[in-house]
């Protein structure tokens, strides 16, 4: 009668970070890419709150002198007899 030996346990853990510097670099690259992707959305939201004169006189990512988001939304839905709603 022969018996088989039980499998040997692993000496190292299953999940280890081989190089912390590499992990930090990948995290920074991912954060920069996320910022690059989200910046146009931030620009869009900020500029949606500006009036027409503020839009052409203030820098792109600076807020306008007055908050006009609700007026701008109202103009979109009343433009040309509400054509935007028809397009939806």
N, C-alpha and C positions, 0 to 999 in steps of 0.2 A: 504494500500500500504506500502510495506516495502522496505527499501533501504539498500544496503550493504555498509559497510564501506570500504574505499580504503585501500589497503595493506600498512602496516607500512614501512617506509623507514628503511634501515639498518643503524645501528649506527656506524659500523666499515667499513673501506675500503675493497674492494674485495681482494687486494693483499698487504699483509704485510709480512715483514720478522720477523718471530717469535723470532729467536735467531741469532743475527749477528755472534756470535762465531761459531755456527754450520755451517753457510754459508761460513765463512772463512776456516774452516777445510775442508769442501767438495771441495772448490776451490783449496786448497793446495794439497789434495789427487788427484784431477783430473790433476793438473799440473805435479805432480810427475809421474803419470801413462802415461801422454803424453810424458814426457821426456824419460821414460823407453821404450816406443814404438818407438820413433824417433831416439834414440841413435844408434841402428844398421844401420839405413839408413845413418846417418852422418858418421859412421865408414866406410861404404861401399864407399861413395863418396870420402872421404879423401884417402882411400887406392887405389882407382882407379886412382889417380893422381901420384902414386909412381912408381919408377922403381923397378925391382926385388931386387937389393941390398938394396935400401931404405926400401923396404917392410920388410926385415928380420933384418935390423939394427936399425930402428927408432921405437919408441913406436907406438901403434895402432892408437891413435888419434892425433899424431903429424904429421905435413906435412913433406914430403920428401925434400931432398936437391934440386931436380929438378922437374919441372912440366912435367909429361909424359902422361897426359891423352890422347892427340891426338895420340901419338905413341901406347899406349895400345889399343885404339879403332881400329887403323889400323891393329895391330897384330891379333885382334879377327877376323876381316873380311878377312884377308889373310891366316889364319891358315888352313893348310891341304887343300889348293886349294879352300878356301871359303866355307868350309862345314857348317859353322855357318849360312850362308844365306840360304843354302839348308834346314837346320833344321827349319828355321822360316817358 
